[in-house]
Amino acid sequence: MDGEKQVQSLTLDPAAVDPEDVEMLQDLLTAAFNEATRKVDDMMKTEMGKLASGLGLPPGMI
C-alpha cells in the first residue's frame, strides 16, 4: 500500500486457490481494498465536514 492508501500488489499462496485463477483473484482483491479505502476516505471527509461546519471555518479548509 502506498502513501495514498492504494494497494499496489497482492500475493496469494497458490495452494490456497485454484492455480488457474490466482492472478484474477489478486486483481479482484486489490480492487476491493482500493474501493474500501476510497469509501473510508469519503466517509471521513463527510464526517469531518459535519464537525467542522460548527467551527465557522472557510469552505475547503477540511
N, C-alpha and C positions, 0 to 999 in steps of 0.2 A: 504494500500500500504506500502510495506516495504522500507528500505533504498536503495534497488536496483530498486526501482520504479516498483515492481511487485505487482499486485493486489492479495491479499491473499484470500479475500472473498467478496461477494456482496450479499446484502439482498434487495429483492424487496417486495413491498406491494402486497400480493396475490390478493387483489381486483383489481390490475392493469392488471392482466393477468389471463389466464385460470389456475386454481389451479392445474390442471394435468401437466402443463408444466413449473412451476416455477423453479424447480431445473435445468432443461435443459437450460432454458433461463439464469439463473445465471451463469452456466458454460460457455455458449457462450459469454456472456458479459465479463466475467473475461478473457477469451482467447483473445477477441478483444482488451481489454485495454492493455494486455501484449504485443500483437503484435504491437499495435500503439506505445507503449513505446520503443520497440526494433527498430522500424523504425526511431523514432526521434533520438535515440542514434546513430544509424548508420549514419543518415544524419549529425548529429553534428560532428561525427568523420571525415567524409569526408570533410565537410566544414572547420573544424579546420585544417585538414591536408593541404588543399589548402592554407590557410592563413599562416600556419607555414612554408610551403616549401620555402617561400621567406626569412625566417629568418636565414636559414643555420643551423637549429637545427639538431642534430643527429637523425637518424630514431628511432622511438619508443618513442620519448620524448612526443608526444601528442597522 
